[in-house]
Amino acid sequence: MKATLGILRVTLKYAFRRGGVIYFQRPVPKDLRDRYPGKLIKASLGTGDVRIAARKIEQLNRELEAEWTLLRASPDATPKTSKAQAEELLKKWGLSPAPAENDPDARDLFYDHLEAKRERYAGGDEHLYRENPAEEYLDPVEIKAAQLLAGTIKPTLSDALELYLEVHPKRTDEKFVTYTKRAFATVTTAIGDKAIQDLSRQDAHEYVAKEQQRGNKTGTIRRRLNVIKSVIETYLREKEIDRKNPFASVPIPTEGADEKKRKPFSEDELKTLFAACKEKDDEVRWLIAILGDTGARLAEVAGLALDDIKLDAETPHVVIQPHRWRSLKNVNSNLEVTHLGRCAAH
């Protein structure tokens, strides 16, 4: 992104501006893409000031570089937040985040380690020592660890997502996890990775407004809102926090007005469709024919086993049931569909 500061023309790497706010965007290295849900890492910097954005980008880059170094060193590792890495660092020093009671000697040794790095950085310069620019001599994980030890970090939206994916029954479902992360990323992009205790109803309305400005349909926004609401609700419940969820029952202006009503196929259209399926007579056309006859979901039909198709029964039908290669959307999806007249003939 290019910007003007007085008479200077500067280029801000890994950044773009949208609606007055500067965003961070950096590609995931090719050798690590299989361990991330997407090819890009995006985050709202929550500011339109180039100078502030530059400092935040520098910090984000340091955190990413640290994470990527850890990932390359351990082929079986998965991406972790800087908070998780900081907790691991504290554990190596025999420490735990506040408010845990820690051994005073272990705590002093850790602080001595940080102090030694500060002194080396200052090199005897009293001004540098007093200014204490921690990001210049400590890596992001060490800074986060010190904050965790001191109890100065507020749990954020990212922490809520992490907890949600730890306790959810479908936490091992890769498709579910990927969708949840992508849907939830839209809120941190819109309002930043805010502290849970600082979330307000205004944040929810701002999120909806920004999603509509991006051109998303109200149905898409509602689905994402449901994810965000569930993540925050789970965090409040698991942490036994007695407060209302600011993302519950959020109205969306003109909701449903942009929905396109799909008309059902006419009888003549269905006859033409089934005739074409019979003529082509391949796996894709078999799939289309079953969809046309049953009205089942695409995933349900594509995931059928041969034993699920009962053509020799008194009433030909298919059995919609879970399999190890495909779960069902909900409990009510487990059923038998009997409209197989045309399909059976095929």
N, C-alpha and C positions, 0 to 999 in steps of 0.2 A: 504494500500500500504506500502511495506517495502522499506526502503532506507538506504544508508550508509553515515554517516557524519564523516569522519576521521576514528577513531577506533570504533565509535558508530554505532549501528544498531537500527534504529528507525522505528516505525510503524505510518503511517499517516492515521488516521481514516477518512472514507468517501472520500477517494481519490483513483484515479488510474492514471497511466501514459499512454499516447498514443502519439507517434511521438515526443517525447521530451517535451511534454506539460503535465502538471498535471491538472486533472479535478476533480471537486467536484461532488459527487453523494451520495444522501441520500434518503432513502425511506420515503415516506409520511406516517405518523402514520395511522394505520388501521381505527381509528375512524374519520379520516378527508379525507379519499380517495375519498369519494363521492363528495367532493368539489374541486377536482383537476382533470385536464385532463389526468393525468397519475399516475403511482404508484411511480415514481422516480422524484426527482428534480436534474437536472444536470446543470453544468455550467463550462465553461473553466476558469481556474484561470490565464491564460495568462502568465504562467511562468513555468520553469522547475526546479527552485530553491526550494528545500524542505522547507527552512526556510521562504521564502516569502509566499509559498503556505500555510504553517501552520498558518501564521497570517491571511491570507485571509479566510481560512476555519473556523477559530475561529470567524471571523466577520460574515460570512455567517450563521454559526450555531446560533449565537446570534439573527440575524435577523429572522431566521426561528422560533426559540423558541418564540420570541416575537409575531410573526404572529400567531403561533399555539395557544398561550395563548389567544389571542384576538378571534380566531375562536371558541375555546371551551367555551368562555364566552358568545358568541352570536351564537346560533344555526342557525340563518338565515343569518349570515354573509358569505361573500365569500372572498377568498384569495386576499389580497391587497399588492401592492408593499410597501416597506419601505417608499417610497416617499409619497404615499397616506396617510399612517399612520402619517408621519411627518406633512403633511398639516393639518390633523385633530388635531394634538397636538397644532400646532400654532393657529388654530381656537379657541381652548379652552382658549388660553391666549389672545384672541382678536387680533390676528396677521395674516398677510398674507405673502406669499413668496415675495421676491424682484422681480420686482422693485416697488411693491405696497408701498404707503405711509402709514406708521404705526404710531400709537400713541406713542410718545417717552416714556411716562410713562409705557405703556404696554410692550414695548420692553425692557426697563430697568428692569422691574419686572422679565421678562423671563430670561434675562442674569444674574440677581441676583440669581435666582433659580439654574442655571447651576454653577455659581461661588460658591454657598454654597456647592454643591456636590463636587466640586473640592477641597475646603478647608477641608471638612470632610475626603476625601480620603487621602489628604496629611498629615493630623493629626499633623500639625506643622512642618513637614519635608520640609525645604525650597527647597531642591534638587528635591523632588517629585513634589512640587508645580510648579517649573520652567519647569521641563520636560514636564508637562502637557499631560500625556498619556490619552487622552479623552476617548478612548475605555475601559479604566479600571474603570472609575467612572460614565460614561454616557451610557445609553442603545443605541442601533443602531438608534432608532427612534429619540431620543433627538439629537444625532449627526447630523442626516439628517435634522432635523428641524432647527438647528443652521446654517447649510450650506445654506438651502433654504432662511432663513431670511437674511443672509449676501449676497446672490446672487452669491455664489461661485460654484454652481452645474450646470454643462452643461447638457442639455437634451440628453438622451441616446437612444439607439435602443429600450429599454424597454418602454421608454416614447412614442416613435413613435407608438409602437404596441398598447399601452393603448389608445392613441388617435384614432387610426384606428378602434379599436373595439367599440369606443364610437360613431363614426359618420357613420359607414358603414350601409347601408340599411338592411343587414342581421345580424345585431348585436344581435338579439334575437334568431337566429338559432343556437342551441347548437352544432349541427354537424359542421357547418361552423366555429364557434368560436374555437372548439376543434382542427379542422384540421389546422386552421390559426396559433394557438399557437404552435402546434407541428412542423409545417413547419418552422415557424420563429425561433423556439428554435435552429434550426440547425446553424443559422448564429451567434447567441450569443455564441454557443458552439465553433464554429470555430474561431471567431476573438474577442470574448469577448463582453461585453455590452458597446461598444464604444460610445463616444459622437457623436451626429449627425454631428456636425461641423467638426469633425476630420475624418469622413469617406472619403475614397479615392478609386480610381479605383483599386489600388493595393489590397485593402481589398476584393473587388469583385472577383478578380482573385484568391486570396488566398482561398476564400470560395470555389470556384469551384474546385481548386486543392485538397483541403482537403476532399470534398465530393467524388471526384473520388478515392482518396486514401482509403476511407472507403468502396469502392466497390459499390457505388450507380450507377445505370444506368443513362445515360445522360437524358433520358426522365423524371426521377424522379427529377434530379437536376434542369432541366428546369422548372418543375412545382413549385418547392420550390423557385427558383429565381423569378418567377412571383409573388409569394406571397410577398417576401422580397421587390421587386421593388414597388409593390402597396402600401405597408405599408410606405415606405420612401417617395414615391411620394405624398401620402396623407398628411404626416406630413409637407412636404415642402409647399404644397398648402395651407393647413389650417393655417399655421404659416406665410404665405406670405413671404417665404424665396426664394429669386431669385438666385438659383444655380442649376446646372445640377445634376440629380440623378446618383450617381456613380454606381448604380446597374441596370441601364437601358442598354439594348442591350449588355449584357455580353456574349461573345463567349464561347462556351464549346468545348474543343478539341475533335475531332472525334464524334461530336454529331450525333446521329442517327445510327452510325455504329454498335452499340450493340443492335439495335432493332430487334426483332424476327418477321418476317413476318408470319402472320397467314393465312393459306390457307383456302378457303371456303369449306364447306362440299360438297361432290359430290352428285348427284341425288340419287345414290344407298345408300349412307350413310344416307341421309335424310329419305329415305323410311324405312331403318332399324330403325332409331331413332323414327319415328312416330309410327311404328308398336309396338315397345317396350313400348311407351307411352300409346298406346291403351290397350295393354295387362295388364300393371300395373294399369292404370286407377285410379290415386290418385291425390291429389292437386299439388304435386311436378311435376308430369308428365304433368298435364295440363299447368303448368307454362312453362315447357320446350317446349311443343308443340306450345304455343303462341309465345314464343321467336323465335322458328324456323321458324314460318310462317311470323312474322312481322318484325323481325330484330330490334325491339325496345330495349331500354336499360332494364337491369334487374329490376332496381328500378321503371321504368315506368310501367312495366308489373305487378310487385309485388304490386304496389300501385293502380291497377285498381279497380274501383267499378263495381258491377254487371251491373249497368246501362251503363257502358262504353263499354260493349261487345254487339255489335249489330249483332246477328246471324240471325235475321229475316228480315234484310234489303235486298234490291235488290242485293246489293253486301255486303256480310258479312264483318264487319270491327270492329276495336276497336277505341275508342276516347281517345287520350292521352291529359289529361288536369290536371291542378293543383287541389289538394284536401287539406283539412285542415290537413291531416295526411302525405301528401307528396307533396313537391313543385317540380317544374321542373328545369332542369339544365339551360335552357335559354328560351327566348321567342319563338324561332323557334321549341322548343320541343312540343309546343301546336298544335297538328295536329290529323288527322285521318289516320290510317293505314289500308289499304284495302286488303292486302294479307292474307286472312283467309280461303283459300280453304280447306287445309288439316285440319286446326284447327277446322273449322266449322263441318267438317265431323266427327271429333272426338267427 
